[in-house]
Amino acid sequence: MSYILTTQCADDVGLIAKITGLCHKNNLNITRNNEFVDKDAQRFFMRTELTGEPQSDFLEQLRSLLPQGAKLALHNDAKTKVVLLATKEAHCLGGMLLKQFEQTLNIEVLAVIANYADLEPLVKGFNVPFHVISHEGLTRSEHDKKVADLIASYNPDIIGLAKYMRILSPEFVGRFDGKIINIHHSFLPAFIGAKPYHQAFERGVKIIGATAHFVNNELDEGPIILQDVTHVTHANTAEMMAKIGKDVEKTVFCKALQLASEHKLFINGNKTVVFS
């Protein structure tokens, strides 16, 4: 059996030896290992790929060896469960559904929830449940609660905002803290908020990009996971930039969810640790 052990805790002397020593004691073979120490925050992060069969109390054994408050998880090879939220744009959503169809990611899209019905034919074509929860006539909190309750019924590991053009309430974000991944059509922290390609056009930029980040209660300021860029010229209008940027957005969004499915992401304050 294959597993991935993720560890984060306060830094201390001998942590790698303690972890690998306990793996040896449990007859677990380490096939790959990555570690990182944030020297400023004095935090230790480690991702360990294992084969074998750990004892039922393996994590409890390990927790007793590590600094108090250590966050540990042992993941098997089950697919990461994802619920996607969308509005009207198809490229990021379609990219994820196609990758699931091709079985190129260790992800199962449980459902798609949207505030408009426009994308239903696309989603139904991949035999994925599609739900419409209209925001019309509801306050933001009321709409978010309906969406959050439906998400909770699926109990996903990750919630992906596939161009979901709604600002989430603090209650929603708090309910799924550390589980929400957004794609922003800009190279953050530049051009935060609405119409970033128009903002970029007005500044005469020569590169445009996309940013995947975890969601917190500050608009477009959550911990950044992944970014990429493409080149544009003075001849590109804002509308042309938006079309060019869609491919970058799709690639970055799908890659961020892939990293999450492979348990390579750690939130570290307002930053992330991302193992390759």
LODO-789232 format. One line per field, with one value per residue (C-alpha): x, y, z; residue number from 1. Coordinates in nm, 2 decimals. Each point is the difference from the previous one (the first is absolute). Layout:
BEGIN
px	(X | ...) $
py	(Y | ...) $
pz	(Z | ...) $
n	(NUM | ...) $
This chain:
BEGIN
px	(0.00 | 0.12 | -0.04 | 0.10 | 0.09 | -0.03 | 0.16 | 0.01 | 0.11 | 0.23 | 0.36 | 0.23 | 0.32 | -0.03 | -0.35 | 0.10 | 0.17 | -0.30 | -0.24 | 0.21 | 0.10 | -0.37 | -0.06 | 0.28 | -0.15 | -0.33 | 0.17 | -0.09 | 0.22 | 0.05 | 0.00 | 0.01 | 0.05 | -0.02 | 0.05 | 0.03 | 0.06 | -0.13 | 0.28 | -0.18 | -0.32 | 0.20 | -0.25 | 0.09 | -0.18 | 0.05 | -0.17 | 0.09 | -0.10 | -0.02 | -0.08 | -0.09 | -0.27 | 0.03 | -0.13 | -0.34 | 0.14 | 0.28 | -0.10 | -0.04 | 0.34 | 0.14 | -0.19 | 0.16 | 0.35 | -0.06 | -0.05 | -0.35 | -0.26 | 0.15 | -0.24 | 0.03 | -0.19 | 0.04 | -0.16 | -0.07 | -0.04 | -0.37 | -0.09 | -0.03 | -0.37 | -0.07 | -0.31 | 0.03 | -0.18 | -0.06 | -0.20 | 0.00 | 0.36 | 0.08 | 0.38 | 0.12 | -0.30 | 0.03 | 0.37 | -0.05 | -0.28 | 0.21 | 0.29 | -0.23 | -0.14 | 0.36 | 0.08 | 0.32 | -0.06 | -0.06 | -0.33 | -0.37 | -0.23 | -0.30 | -0.22 | -0.01 | -0.20 | -0.08 | -0.21 | -0.11 | -0.11 | 0.22 | 0.26 | -0.24 | 0.04 | 0.38 | -0.01 | -0.27 | 0.21 | 0.25 | -0.26 | 0.07 | -0.29 | -0.08 | -0.19 | -0.13 | -0.04 | -0.10 | 0.11 | -0.29 | -0.23 | 0.25 | 0.25 | 0.36 | -0.01 | -0.33 | 0.14 | 0.33 | -0.18 | -0.20 | 0.31 | 0.20 | -0.26 | -0.01 | 0.38 | 0.00 | -0.23 | 0.28 | 0.27 | 0.28 | 0.37 | 0.03 | -0.23 | 0.12 | -0.13 | 0.00 | -0.06 | -0.27 | -0.07 | -0.14 | 0.17 | -0.03 | -0.13 | 0.22 | -0.23 | 0.05 | 0.37 | 0.02 | -0.21 | 0.25 | 0.32 | 0.31 | -0.21 | -0.10 | 0.23 | -0.08 | 0.14 | 0.06 | 0.04 | 0.30 | 0.36 | -0.08 | 0.06 | -0.03 | -0.35 | -0.21 | -0.38 | -0.22 | 0.11 | 0.37 | 0.07 | -0.14 | 0.22 | 0.30 | -0.08 | -0.02 | 0.35 | 0.14 | 0.14 | 0.20 | -0.09 | -0.33 | -0.05 | -0.22 | 0.02 | -0.14 | -0.04 | -0.17 | -0.30 | -0.01 | -0.21 | 0.22 | -0.10 | 0.26 | 0.26 | 0.00 | 0.32 | 0.13 | 0.04 | 0.11 | 0.04 | 0.09 | 0.02 | -0.01 | 0.13 | -0.22 | 0.08 | -0.12 | -0.22 | -0.22 | -0.32 | -0.14 | -0.25 | 0.28 | 0.20 | -0.30 | -0.02 | 0.37 | -0.01 | -0.26 | 0.25 | 0.23 | -0.29 | -0.11 | 0.36 | 0.07 | -0.34 | 0.04 | 0.36 | -0.10 | -0.27 | 0.25 | 0.25 | -0.28 | -0.10 | 0.36 | 0.02 | 0.28 | -0.15 | 0.05 | -0.14 | 0.27 | -0.16 | -0.08 | 0.24 | 0.01 | 0.26 | -0.03 | 0.20 | 0.07) $
py	(0.00 | 0.35 | 0.30 | 0.37 | 0.13 | 0.37 | 0.17 | 0.36 | 0.12 | 0.23 | -0.05 | -0.21 | -0.20 | -0.35 | 0.01 | -0.18 | -0.27 | -0.05 | -0.02 | -0.23 | -0.21 | -0.07 | -0.09 | -0.25 | -0.14 | -0.05 | -0.17 | 0.28 | 0.07 | 0.36 | 0.04 | 0.39 | 0.27 | 0.39 | 0.23 | 0.37 | 0.22 | 0.36 | 0.15 | 0.32 | -0.17 | -0.30 | -0.24 | -0.34 | -0.16 | -0.35 | -0.22 | -0.37 | -0.26 | -0.35 | -0.36 | -0.26 | -0.03 | 0.22 | -0.10 | 0.13 | 0.25 | 0.12 | 0.36 | 0.00 | -0.15 | 0.27 | 0.28 | -0.10 | 0.05 | 0.35 | 0.34 | 0.08 | 0.11 | -0.20 | -0.04 | -0.35 | -0.19 | -0.33 | -0.01 | -0.32 | -0.02 | 0.09 | 0.28 | 0.35 | 0.11 | 0.33 | 0.22 | 0.28 | 0.33 | 0.19 | 0.29 | 0.03 | -0.05 | -0.35 | -0.01 | -0.09 | -0.22 | -0.18 | -0.05 | -0.18 | -0.21 | -0.10 | -0.10 | -0.21 | -0.17 | -0.07 | -0.12 | 0.20 | 0.13 | -0.18 | 0.20 | -0.09 | 0.30 | -0.08 | 0.29 | 0.34 | 0.28 | 0.32 | 0.31 | -0.02 | -0.29 | 0.09 | -0.28 | -0.28 | -0.16 | 0.00 | -0.17 | -0.25 | -0.11 | -0.13 | -0.17 | 0.22 | 0.13 | 0.36 | 0.23 | 0.35 | 0.22 | 0.34 | 0.31 | 0.20 | 0.12 | -0.11 | 0.18 | -0.11 | -0.18 | -0.18 | -0.11 | -0.11 | -0.21 | -0.18 | -0.07 | -0.10 | -0.24 | -0.17 | -0.02 | -0.15 | -0.27 | -0.12 | 0.03 | 0.09 | 0.03 | 0.31 | 0.26 | 0.15 | 0.34 | -0.05 | 0.36 | 0.04 | 0.37 | 0.05 | 0.15 | -0.26 | 0.10 | -0.04 | -0.27 | -0.21 | 0.04 | -0.09 | -0.31 | -0.14 | 0.16 | -0.12 | -0.19 | 0.26 | 0.06 | 0.29 | 0.09 | 0.38 | 0.13 | 0.21 | -0.03 | 0.09 | 0.22 | 0.22 | 0.08 | -0.12 | 0.00 | 0.05 | 0.02 | -0.07 | -0.03 | 0.35 | 0.12 | -0.17 | 0.15 | 0.35 | -0.05 | -0.12 | -0.33 | -0.24 | -0.31 | -0.12 | -0.29 | -0.20 | -0.09 | -0.29 | 0.07 | -0.11 | 0.21 | 0.21 | 0.30 | 0.25 | 0.03 | -0.17 | 0.00 | -0.36 | -0.21 | -0.04 | -0.35 | 0.03 | 0.27 | 0.01 | 0.27 | 0.05 | 0.28 | 0.27 | 0.30 | 0.36 | -0.13 | -0.21 | 0.16 | -0.08 | -0.24 | -0.18 | -0.02 | -0.16 | -0.27 | -0.07 | -0.01 | -0.27 | -0.27 | 0.11 | 0.00 | -0.35 | -0.14 | 0.17 | -0.11 | -0.36 | -0.02 | 0.15 | -0.26 | -0.27 | 0.12 | -0.02 | -0.35 | -0.11 | 0.15 | 0.23 | 0.33 | 0.13 | 0.33 | 0.20 | 0.31 | 0.22 | -0.20 | -0.36 | -0.27 | -0.19 | -0.31 | -0.10) $
pz	(0.00 | -0.08 | 0.23 | 0.02 | 0.35 | 0.04 | 0.31 | 0.12 | 0.34 | 0.18 | -0.10 | 0.23 | 0.00 | -0.15 | -0.15 | -0.32 | 0.20 | 0.23 | -0.30 | -0.21 | 0.30 | 0.09 | -0.37 | 0.02 | 0.33 | -0.18 | -0.30 | -0.23 | -0.30 | -0.09 | -0.38 | -0.01 | 0.26 | -0.01 | 0.30 | 0.06 | 0.30 | 0.01 | 0.21 | 0.07 | 0.13 | 0.14 | -0.17 | -0.15 | -0.29 | -0.14 | -0.27 | 0.00 | -0.25 | 0.16 | -0.08 | 0.25 | 0.26 | 0.31 | 0.34 | 0.08 | 0.25 | -0.22 | 0.01 | 0.38 | 0.03 | -0.22 | 0.17 | 0.33 | -0.15 | -0.15 | 0.15 | 0.14 | -0.25 | -0.29 | -0.30 | -0.14 | -0.27 | -0.17 | -0.34 | -0.20 | -0.37 | 0.00 | -0.24 | 0.14 | 0.01 | -0.16 | -0.04 | -0.26 | 0.00 | -0.32 | -0.15 | -0.38 | -0.13 | -0.12 | -0.05 | 0.36 | 0.07 | -0.33 | 0.05 | 0.33 | -0.14 | -0.30 | 0.22 | 0.22 | -0.32 | -0.11 | 0.35 | 0.01 | 0.35 | 0.33 | 0.04 | 0.00 | -0.08 | 0.22 | -0.13 | -0.16 | 0.16 | -0.19 | 0.04 | -0.36 | -0.22 | -0.30 | 0.06 | 0.06 | -0.35 | 0.04 | 0.35 | -0.09 | -0.30 | 0.25 | 0.22 | 0.30 | 0.21 | -0.06 | 0.24 | -0.05 | 0.30 | -0.12 | 0.19 | -0.11 | 0.28 | 0.26 | 0.22 | -0.04 | 0.33 | -0.09 | -0.33 | 0.15 | 0.26 | -0.26 | -0.20 | 0.31 | 0.12 | -0.34 | -0.01 | 0.36 | -0.12 | -0.23 | 0.26 | -0.24 | 0.07 | -0.22 | -0.14 | -0.33 | -0.11 | -0.38 | -0.09 | 0.26 | -0.02 | 0.35 | 0.31 | 0.28 | 0.34 | 0.31 | 0.13 | -0.32 | 0.00 | 0.37 | -0.05 | -0.26 | 0.13 | -0.19 | -0.25 | -0.26 | -0.31 | -0.23 | -0.34 | -0.05 | -0.35 | 0.09 | 0.12 | 0.37 | 0.18 | -0.31 | -0.13 | 0.29 | -0.04 | -0.31 | -0.36 | 0.05 | -0.37 | -0.05 | 0.28 | -0.16 | -0.34 | 0.15 | 0.15 | -0.33 | 0.15 | -0.21 | 0.19 | 0.14 | 0.24 | 0.23 | 0.37 | 0.19 | 0.37 | 0.31 | 0.10 | 0.31 | 0.11 | -0.19 | -0.36 | -0.23 | 0.28 | 0.12 | 0.00 | -0.35 | -0.14 | -0.36 | -0.26 | -0.37 | -0.27 | -0.38 | -0.22 | -0.16 | -0.21 | -0.05 | -0.28 | 0.24 | 0.12 | 0.34 | -0.16 | -0.18 | 0.32 | 0.17 | -0.27 | 0.02 | 0.37 | 0.01 | -0.09 | 0.28 | 0.25 | -0.10 | 0.03 | 0.33 | 0.15 | -0.10 | 0.12 | 0.34 | 0.05 | -0.11 | 0.27 | 0.25 | -0.11 | 0.05 | 0.35 | -0.10 | 0.14 | 0.35 | 0.12 | 0.19 | 0.13 | -0.30 | -0.22 | -0.12 | -0.01 | -0.33 | -0.06 | -0.36) $
n	(1 | 2 | 3 | 4 | 5 | 6 | 7 | 8 | 9 | 10 | 11 | 12 | 13 | 14 | 15 | 16 | 17 | 18 | 19 | 20 | 21 | 22 | 23 | 24 | 25 | 26 | 27 | 28 | 29 | 30 | 31 | 32 | 33 | 34 | 35 | 36 | 37 | 38 | 39 | 40 | 41 | 42 | 43 | 44 | 45 | 46 | 47 | 48 | 49 | 50 | 51 | 52 | 53 | 54 | 55 | 56 | 57 | 58 | 59 | 60 | 61 | 62 | 63 | 64 | 65 | 66 | 67 | 68 | 69 | 70 | 71 | 72 | 73 | 74 | 75 | 76 | 77 | 78 | 79 | 80 | 81 | 82 | 83 | 84 | 85 | 86 | 87 | 88 | 89 | 90 | 91 | 92 | 93 | 94 | 95 | 96 | 97 | 98 | 99 | 100 | 101 | 102 | 103 | 104 | 105 | 106 | 107 | 108 | 109 | 110 | 111 | 112 | 113 | 114 | 115 | 116 | 117 | 118 | 119 | 120 | 121 | 122 | 123 | 124 | 125 | 126 | 127 | 128 | 129 | 130 | 131 | 132 | 133 | 134 | 135 | 136 | 137 | 138 | 139 | 140 | 141 | 142 | 143 | 144 | 145 | 146 | 147 | 148 | 149 | 150 | 151 | 152 | 153 | 154 | 155 | 156 | 157 | 158 | 159 | 160 | 161 | 162 | 163 | 164 | 165 | 166 | 167 | 168 | 169 | 170 | 171 | 172 | 173 | 174 | 175 | 176 | 177 | 178 | 179 | 180 | 181 | 182 | 183 | 184 | 185 | 186 | 187 | 188 | 189 | 190 | 191 | 192 | 193 | 194 | 195 | 196 | 197 | 198 | 199 | 200 | 201 | 202 | 203 | 204 | 205 | 206 | 207 | 208 | 209 | 210 | 211 | 212 | 213 | 214 | 215 | 216 | 217 | 218 | 219 | 220 | 221 | 222 | 223 | 224 | 225 | 226 | 227 | 228 | 229 | 230 | 231 | 232 | 233 | 234 | 235 | 236 | 237 | 238 | 239 | 240 | 241 | 242 | 243 | 244 | 245 | 246 | 247 | 248 | 249 | 250 | 251 | 252 | 253 | 254 | 255 | 256 | 257 | 258 | 259 | 260 | 261 | 262 | 263 | 264 | 265 | 266 | 267 | 268 | 269 | 270 | 271 | 272 | 273 | 274 | 275 | 276) $
